[in-house]
């Protein structure tokens, strides 16, 4: 039996408040617990509430006499959900309040009905006063945890406000076209004929950005494998690899397989592509994506930092390491990152990233290329990781990328997220050998 959409949304949000998962892991399972007609609303309520959680939580700090107990994360989720509906949706106020209050009964916490009703109605009455009192709080005004704001200001003093604005916005839907099916110009014309407004991406030669998000399964060539959903920044990796016929390529940390597919589309005459990830469940998605694209790769489950457990001893001409990271460049796509990440994560991830580079480097042929990538905008995970690696690895040199995207770093280039355009991403291209760094791309 389908559950009420607000009840399921509150359960998903509470799970994340308890640090027991993420939106990407919790929401797909939750979709099956509501009716088909409620799935779009469930997604909006979960994404929207978590996107604006820092601001909504600041309201609650003023509206609650004392903080809720940790066991009542579901009630906190309901309060956040109610505030989100009142501020950001066109749901009538009486429905937003009344139906949110009733969820407390469904959750077997009838004592909370009066609390939720009182808090939400007080918010209606005192909204302007509350906002005036919170105007000096940067967490409220910028809708980000304080530690993230401090990092953005320190690392990107000229750009941090644009980063914050982008993180609070809805992401665009960007496609990657396989030009072997149709040219980009012809595909754009085909979309226009169907009333779909879109434009070519400025940096990826195969990227298309839609003005209005739509179900990609209904777009031309999607089911045939001619087009995929992938942000423009992620599309830049295949070009940096300088792929040539006959090469053996490793896509490390490959799930969900978007870059694996792009590698195979870019150079169909590769000798072999190995797609590696340490999560067997996520590799199911890699296999699904490759099947839709009608492409083939050797899919392996293994830890990239421990190649002795999975490597066959044959070196690779090219390696793509899309390393696990804080994902601070894609907050607009994963707004729960604002809750799930902490300052301690950055150093922990930087340590892991260095271990991955150290583990994979012996697998690269002399003269080969390793492209290091993250969807982070933290220099501690990006240029500093690569700088430290080049310092301790005498045979590694970092190319100077002569490209028209991103901000130059001591090693590599950094893309920052924009309200219109690509996500935040970092790239560095490393070569094995003692040759001088190359400037050509």
C-alpha positions in Angstrom: 0.0 0.0 0.0 1.4 3.4 -1.0 2.2 5.7 1.9 1.6 9.5 2.1 4.2 11.5 0.2 5.0 13.7 3.2 5.4 10.7 5.5 7.9 9.1 3.1 9.7 12.4 2.5 10.1 12.9 6.3 11.5 9.4 6.6 14.1 10.0 3.9 15.1 13.4 5.4 15.3 12.0 8.9 17.5 9.2 7.6 20.0 11.8 6.3 19.7 13.9 9.4 20.8 10.8 11.4 23.7 10.4 8.9 22.4 7.0 7.8 22.7 7.4 4.1 22.4 9.9 1.3 19.7 11.1 -1.0 21.1 9.1 -3.9 20.9 5.9 -1.8 17.7 6.6 0.1 15.4 8.3 -2.4 15.3 5.5 -5.1 14.0 3.0 -2.6 11.5 5.5 -1.2 10.0 6.1 -4.6 8.5 2.7 -4.6 6.6 3.5 -1.4 4.4 6.2 -2.9 2.0 6.2 -5.8 3.2 7.0 -9.3 1.6 10.4 -9.3 3.4 11.4 -6.1 7.0 10.6 -7.1 7.8 14.0 -8.6 6.5 15.7 -5.5 8.5 13.3 -3.3 11.6 14.2 -5.2 10.9 18.0 -4.9 10.2 17.8 -1.2 13.3 15.8 -0.4 15.7 17.7 -2.6 14.2 21.1 -1.8 14.1 20.6 1.9 17.8 19.5 2.0 18.8 22.2 -0.5 17.6 24.8 1.9 18.2 23.0 5.2 20.8 25.4 6.6 18.3 28.3 6.2 15.3 26.3 7.4 17.2 25.0 10.4 18.2 28.6 11.3 14.4 29.4 11.4 13.9 26.4 13.7 16.6 27.6 16.0 14.4 30.7 16.7 11.1 28.9 16.7 11.8 26.1 19.0 12.2 26.7 22.8 14.8 23.9 23.0 16.4 21.6 20.4 14.7 18.3 19.7 16.2 15.1 21.0 18.3 13.0 18.5 15.6 10.2 18.6 13.1 12.8 17.2 14.9 13.4 13.9 11.7 12.5 12.1 9.9 15.4 13.9 12.7 17.7 13.0 12.4 16.5 9.4 8.6 17.3 9.5 9.3 20.8 10.7 11.9 21.4 8.0 9.5 19.9 5.4 6.6 22.1 6.6 8.8 25.3 6.4 10.0 24.3 2.9 6.4 24.0 1.7 5.3 27.3 3.2 8.3 29.2 1.7 9.2 27.6 -1.6 6.1 25.8 -3.0 2.7 26.7 -4.2 1.1 24.2 -1.9 -1.7 26.0 -0.1 -0.7 26.9 3.5 -3.5 25.1 5.1 -2.6 21.9 3.3 1.1 22.3 3.9 0.5 22.7 7.7 -2.5 20.3 8.1 -1.1 17.4 6.2 2.4 17.8 7.7 0.9 17.8 11.2 -1.0 14.5 10.4 2.1 12.7 9.5 3.2 12.9 13.2 0.2 10.6 13.9 1.2 8.2 11.2 4.7 8.1 12.7 3.1 7.2 16.0 4.2 10.5 17.7 0.8 12.2 18.3 2.5 14.3 21.0 4.3 16.2 18.2 1.1 17.4 16.4 0.7 20.4 18.6 4.4 21.3 18.4 4.4 21.1 14.6 1.2 23.1 14.2 2.4 25.7 16.7 5.8 26.2 15.1 4.5 26.4 11.5 1.7 28.8 12.5 4.1 31.0 14.5 6.4 31.1 11.4 3.5 32.4 9.4 2.9 35.2 11.8 6.5 36.2 12.6 8.3 35.5 9.3 9.4 39.1 8.7 10.6 39.5 12.3 12.5 36.2 12.2 14.2 37.1 9.0 15.3 40.5 10.4 16.8 38.7 13.4 18.7 36.3 11.2 19.9 38.8 8.7 23.4 38.9 10.3 23.8 35.1 10.3 25.9 34.0 7.2 24.6 30.4 7.5 21.0 31.8 7.1 21.8 34.4 4.4 24.0 32.1 2.3 22.3 28.8 3.1 25.5 26.9 3.8 27.3 25.5 6.8 29.7 28.0 8.3 32.8 25.7 7.7 32.0 25.5 4.0 31.5 29.2 3.7 34.8 29.8 5.5 36.6 27.4 3.0 35.0 29.0 0.0 36.0 32.5 1.1 39.6 31.4 1.9 40.2 29.4 -1.3 38.1 31.5 -3.8 37.9 35.1 -2.5 36.9 36.4 -5.9 34.4 33.6 -6.6 32.9 32.4 -3.4 29.6 34.2 -3.7 29.1 32.8 -7.2 29.8 29.3 -5.9 27.2 29.8 -3.1 24.6 31.0 -5.6 25.3 28.1 -7.9 25.0 25.6 -5.1 21.6 26.9 -4.1 20.3 26.7 -7.7 18.7 23.9 -9.6 21.2 22.1 -11.9 20.8 22.1 -15.7 20.2 18.9 -17.6 23.2 18.3 -19.9 23.6 15.6 -22.5 26.6 13.9 -24.0 26.0 13.0 -27.7 27.7 10.2 -29.5 28.5 11.9 -32.8 28.6 8.6 -34.6 24.8 8.6 -34.3 24.2 12.2 -35.4 26.1 15.5 -35.5 25.5 17.9 -32.7 24.0 20.5 -35.1 21.6 17.9 -36.5 20.6 16.7 -33.0 19.9 20.3 -31.8 17.7 20.8 -34.9 15.9 17.5 -34.1 15.3 18.7 -30.5 14.0 22.1 -31.8 11.5 20.3 -34.1 10.2 18.5 -31.0 9.8 21.8 -29.1 12.8 21.1 -26.8 15.0 24.2 -26.4 18.7 23.4 -26.1 22.1 24.8 -26.9 25.6 23.5 -27.5 28.0 23.5 -24.5 30.9 25.9 -24.9 33.7 23.5 -23.8 32.7 20.0 -24.6 32.4 19.3 -28.3 29.6 16.7 -27.7 27.7 18.5 -25.0 24.1 19.8 -25.2 22.4 21.7 -22.4 18.6 21.7 -22.2 16.8 24.9 -21.1 14.1 22.9 -19.3 14.8 19.5 -17.7 12.9 16.6 -19.1 12.8 12.8 -18.9 15.9 11.8 -20.9 14.2 8.5 -21.8 11.8 10.5 -24.0 14.6 12.3 -25.9 15.7 11.2 -29.4 18.4 8.5 -29.5 18.4 7.9 -25.7 17.1 4.4 -25.8 19.3 3.5 -28.8 22.4 4.6 -26.8 23.2 7.7 -28.9 22.8 10.2 -26.1 23.5 10.1 -22.3 23.0 12.4 -19.3 26.4 13.8 -18.2 27.5 17.2 -17.0 29.8 19.2 -19.3 32.6 19.2 -16.8 32.6 15.4 -16.6 32.7 15.3 -20.4 36.1 16.9 -20.5 37.9 13.8 -19.2 37.9 11.7 -22.4 39.6 14.5 -24.4 42.4 14.9 -21.8 43.3 11.2 -22.1 44.5 11.7 -25.7 43.1 8.3 -26.7 44.7 6.4 -29.6 43.8 3.1 -31.4 45.2 0.0 -29.8 45.6 1.4 -26.3 44.7 -0.3 -23.1 42.8 2.0 -20.8 41.8 1.8 -17.1 38.8 3.7 -15.8 39.4 3.6 -12.0 36.6 4.4 -9.6 34.4 4.2 -12.6 30.8 3.9 -11.3 28.2 4.7 -12.5 30.0 4.4 -15.8 29.5 7.6 -17.7 33.1 8.3 -18.3 33.7 4.6 -19.3 31.1 5.0 -22.0 32.5 8.3 -23.2 36.0 6.7 -23.4 34.6 4.0 -25.7 32.6 6.4 -27.8 35.6 8.7 -28.2 38.0 6.0 -29.5 36.2 2.8 -30.7 39.5 1.2 -31.7 40.9 0.8 -28.2 42.4 -2.6 -27.5 40.7 -2.9 -24.1 38.9 -0.8 -21.5 38.9 -2.0 -17.9 36.2 -0.4 -15.7 37.1 -0.8 -12.0 35.1 0.1 -8.9 35.2 -1.2 -5.3 31.4 -1.4 -4.9 29.8 -4.4 -6.6 26.3 -2.8 -6.3 27.4 0.3 -8.2 29.0 -1.8 -10.9 25.4 -3.1 -11.7 24.7 0.5 -12.9 28.0 0.5 -15.0 26.9 -2.7 -16.7 23.4 -1.3 -17.3 24.8 1.9 -18.9 27.2 0.0 -21.1 24.4 -2.3 -22.3 22.2 0.7 -23.2 25.1 2.3 -25.1 25.8 -1.0 -26.8 29.4 -0.8 -25.7 31.7 -3.4 -24.0 34.3 -3.1 -21.3 36.0 -5.5 -18.8 34.2 -4.7 -15.5 36.1 -5.5 -12.3 35.4 -5.1 -8.6 38.4 -4.1 -6.7 40.3 -1.5 -4.7 42.3 0.8 -7.0 44.8 1.4 -4.2 45.5 -2.4 -4.0 46.0 -3.6 -7.6 47.6 -6.9 -6.5 44.1 -8.1 -5.7 42.8 -7.6 -9.3 45.5 -6.5 -11.8 46.6 -9.0 -14.4 50.1 -7.6 -14.7 49.5 -6.0 -18.1 50.3 -2.2 -18.0 47.9 0.5 -19.2 48.6 3.2 -21.8 46.0 5.5 -20.1 44.5 5.7 -16.7 41.6 7.8 -15.6 41.3 8.2 -11.8 38.1 9.9 -10.9 38.9 9.9 -7.2 36.4 9.7 -4.3 36.1 13.3 -3.0 34.0 15.7 -1.0 31.8 16.4 -4.0 31.8 20.1 -3.1 31.6 20.9 -6.8 28.2 19.2 -7.3 26.3 20.4 -4.3 23.5 21.7 -6.5 23.0 18.1 -7.7 23.5 16.6 -4.3 22.3 19.2 -1.7 22.6 16.7 1.2 26.4 17.2 0.9 25.8 20.3 3.0 24.7 18.0 5.9 26.9 15.0 5.2 30.3 16.5 4.8 32.5 17.9 7.7 35.9 19.6 7.8 37.5 16.3 8.9 36.4 14.6 5.7 38.7 16.8 3.5 41.9 15.6 5.1 40.7 12.0 5.2 39.8 12.1 1.5 43.1 13.8 0.5 44.9 10.9 2.2 42.9 8.4 0.3 43.4 10.2 -3.0 47.2 10.1 -2.5 47.0 6.4 -1.8 45.0 5.8 -5.0 47.6 7.7 -7.1 50.4 5.7 -5.5 48.6 2.4 -6.1 47.8 3.1 -9.7 51.0 4.7 -10.9 53.0 1.4 -11.2 50.3 0.2 -13.6 51.0 2.9 -16.2 53.4 2.3 -19.1 56.4 4.6 -19.5 55.2 7.6 -21.5 51.6 6.9 -20.5 49.1 9.4 -19.2 47.1 9.4 -16.0 44.3 11.9 -15.7 43.4 12.7 -12.1 39.9 14.1 -11.6 37.5 15.1 -8.8 34.2 16.8 -8.5 35.6 18.8 -5.6 36.5 22.5 -5.4 38.8 22.1 -2.4 42.5 22.6 -3.3 43.4 20.2 -0.5 41.9 17.4 -2.6 43.1 18.6 -5.9 46.2 20.6 -6.8 47.8 19.9 -3.4 47.3 16.1 -3.8 48.9 16.2 -7.2 51.7 18.5 -6.2 52.6 16.2 -3.3 52.5 13.1 -5.6 54.8 14.7 -8.2 57.2 15.6 -5.4 57.5 12.1 -4.1 57.3 10.4 -7.6 60.3 11.4 -9.7 58.9 10.0 -12.9 55.7 12.0 -12.8 55.3 15.3 -14.5 52.1 17.4 -14.7 51.1 18.9 -18.1 50.3 22.5 -18.4 46.8 22.3 -19.9 46.4 24.8 -22.8 42.6 24.9 -22.6 40.0 27.6 -22.5 38.2 26.3 -19.4 38.8 26.5 -15.7 41.3 28.4 -13.5 45.0 27.5 -13.7 46.4 25.8 -10.6 50.0 25.0 -9.6 49.0 21.5 -11.0 46.0 21.2 -13.3 42.9 23.4 -13.7 39.9 24.0 -11.5 36.4 24.4 -12.8 34.0 26.2 -10.4 30.2 25.6 -10.5 28.0 28.2 -12.2 24.3 28.9 -12.0 24.3 28.4 -15.8 26.8 25.9 -17.1 29.0 23.2 -15.8 29.6 21.7 -12.3 32.7 22.2 -10.2 35.5 19.9 -11.3 39.2 19.5 -11.1 41.6 17.9 -13.7 45.3 17.2 -13.8 47.2 15.3 -16.5 50.2 13.4 -15.4 52.8 11.8 -17.7 55.2 9.0 -16.8 58.8 9.7 -17.6 61.4 12.4 -17.3 60.3 14.5 -20.2 59.4 18.2 -19.9 55.7 18.9 -19.2 53.7 19.3 -22.5 51.6 22.3 -23.2 49.6 20.9 -26.2 46.3 19.2 -25.6 
